[in-house]
Amino acid sequence: MFNDLTLGRNTQQKAGLPVGVLIMLVLAIAAACLFLIKALIDFGPAEQPLVALVASNLAQSGVDNPVTAVLLNFRSYDTLLEVAVLLIVALAVMPASTEQSKLRFISVSVPTERSFVLEAFLRWLLPAIVVTSGYLLWTGAALPGGAFQAGALLAGAGILLLLAGHHSFNFNAPAARLLLVVGLAVFLLVGAAVILSSGIALAYPQAWAGMLILVIEVAATLTIAAILVLLFCALQVEPPRAKYEGPKKEEHS
């Protein structure tokens, strides 16, 4: 042990830098920190032309929340593509089985191991999650919230149902497929329908902008929740099977 301590101390001494070099490094780091602090103090408030631009056009967006106005009105093409990407991911992990297409979307069963505490807890928690999800969806027009937050919360309710063991989801059912595509379909339909009045896709008429954004967000919430639950089901790992060790040898007495 003493030999190891001696060798370790000698190694550290050999690997260490001279004192003069260490002092130079400390001075250089201190000078760089002082320079950065002075630069931050002298740096004035940055001009944010985009913030001013959004604020000046917020009244025409149909909502009071600038984030929602940007995501679903001023830059709605980006949000449309995000929903499309989510749908592509869902199609990539979706189980392909024509036999299950005739089964129901949600199946109820009795698990072999029941947790009565969890069941009682979910009876109170799940309605609260659904109501909170609806509140986030509605308040997204004026406060932080919207389709992505509401969809994620609604997906949490679905995952809790799965973890309780009473329910299972069949994403090959027609209802599940409708939920997966309704967000993108409604987005595209609204974008195409407004061409008749404004002449530009996804350029909502000012009088209908708030209502159209709400319709898109309701459909997007359902799609986002369904896709997140599908991803959870696809990423569930099956319990490891017992490793095959070959035929057992017979013991001879």
N, C-alpha and C positions, 0 to 999 in steps of 0.2 A: 504494500500500500504506500509506504514512504517513498519507494522507488518511483511509483506512478506519480505521486505528488511532485517529486523533484523534477521528473521528466516533463510533466505538464507545465510547471512554472518556467522551466528553461525554454520550452517551446513558445510560451506566451512572450517571454522576454525577447526571443529572436524574431518573432513575428511583429512585435510592437514597433511603432514609428519613433523616431527621435523626438525629443521634447521640443526642439525648435520648429520642426515640421508641424507638430500638433498645435503649437501656438499660432503659426501662420494660418493653419486651417480654421482655427476658431476665429481669428480676426477676419478672415475672408468671409466666413459664414455670417458673422455679426454685421459686417459692412453690407452684405447682400440683403440681410433682413432690414437694416435701417433704410436702405435704398427703396425697398418695396414698401415699407411703412410710409416713407415720405411721398412716394408716388401715389399711394392710395389716398393720403390726406390731400395732396394737390389735385387729384383727379376729381373733377366736378361731376355733377349729376349728368349721366349719359342721356342723350336725346333718344327717345323711343318713338319714332314716327309711326310704327305699326300700332302702338297703343292708342295714339291720338287718332289714327285713321279708323280703328275699330270703334272708338268712343264716338266719333263724329257720325258714324253710320249705324250705330246700335239701334236707333229708333226705327230704322227700316228693316231690321232683321226679324222682327216678330217676337223676340225674347229680350229679357233684361240682363241675362247672364252673358258677359262677353265671351266666355269660353264656349258656351253652347252656340252662340252666334257664329263664332269662327268655325266650329266643328261641323255644324249642320246647315250653315247658310253661306258664309263667305268662302270657306274652303270645304264645301261638302263633297267635292270629288275625292279628297283624301279619306274622309270617313267612309265613303262608298267603297273605295278600294280596300280599306281595312276590314270591312264586313265581308267583302269577297275573299280576302285572304283567310279569314277565319273559316269560311265555308269550305275553301279548298283543303285546309288542314283537317276539318271534320270529315270530308270525303276520303282523305288519305287514311284515316284511322278507323273509319266506319266498317263494322263487320259486314261482309258480303254473304248473305244467306237468304235465298229465296224461300226457304221453308218457314222462316220466322216472320215473313211479311204478312202472314194471315193471323198472327198472334196479336194480342193487345199490347198497347204501348207500356202500360203500367200493370204489372202483375203483383198480386198480394199473396203472401204465403206466411206460414208460421215457422219462425226459425227454430232450430233444434235447441239453441241456447238463448233464452230470453233474459233481457235485463229490464226488470220492471221499473227501476229507477230511471233508466234512459227513456223508456217509453213514456213515463209520466212527464219527464222533462221535455220531451219533444212535443207533447200535446200543448204545452204552453209556448214553447219556443217557436215552432214552425209558423203559427198564425202571426206572431209578432214579426218574424222575418218577412213574410209576404206583405204585411202592411207597411213595414219600413221600406221594402223595395218599391212599393207603389208611391210612397212619399218621396223617395229619392228621385224617382222618375218624374213626378209632377213638379217638384221644387227645382229641378234642373233648369227650368226656364228662367229662374231669377236668382238662384243660389247654387253653390257647388252641388253637383249631382248629375243625373242624366242616365242614358241607356246603359253605358258600360258599368257604372256603379250599381245600378238596379239589377242588371243581369247577373253580375258577379254575386250579389247577395242572394238572388233567387236560386242561382246554381248551388250556393251553400246549403239552402234548404233541401234541394234534391240530393245532395251528397250525404246530408244527415239521414235522410230516409234510407239511402243505401246502406250506410254504416249501421243503422238499427237492425237491418236484416229482414225487415218485413216486406220491403218492396224491391222490385227489380225492373229495370227499364229495357225495353226492346226497341232499339233505334232503327230496326228494319220495318217497323210498323208504319202505315201511311201517316198517322198523326205525328209521329216523330220526324218523318221526312218533311212534313209541312212546317213544323217548327224550325227545322234547320234552314229552310230556304225562305221563310216568310220575310225575314229582315231584309235580305238583299232584293227580293222580288218587289216588296212595297217601295223600297228606295228607288229602284229602277222605274217602277210605274209612276211614282210621283214626279221623278225627274223628267220622264217623257211627257207626262200630262201637262206640265207647266209650259211646255214648248208652245202649246196652243195659245196661251195668253201672253207670254213674255218673248217667245221666239228663241229662247236659250234654255238648254237643259239645266235643271236644278236651279234656275233663277226664279225663285218663288215670287208671286205677286205680293205686294206689301200687305194687302188686306187679309190674305190667306196664309201668310208665312208662319204665324204662330201655330195655327191648327195643323198645317202640313208637317211642321217639325215635330209636333206631338205625335202624329200618326206614325211618322218614321221611327220615332224613339220607342213607341210601344212595340212595334214589330221587331225592332232591333233588340230590345230587351229580351223578348222571348227567344230569339235566335241565339243571342249570346249565352243565355242561361242553358239552353239545350246543348250548345256546342261545348261549354265548359263541363257539363255533366258527362257528355260523351267522351271527352278527353280523359276525365277521371276514370270512367269505366274501361277505356282502352289501356290506361296505364296501370290498372290493377294487376299486381303480380300474383300468379297462382302459387299456392303453397308448394314448397319443394317436395318432390317425390323422393321416396326412399331410394338410395343408391343401390344399384344392382351389383351384388358382390359375387355372383356366380353360384352354382349349386353347392349346397353345404355338404361337407364331407361327413360321412357316417362314422359315428364313434364306435369303435370296437372295444368291447370289454376284455 
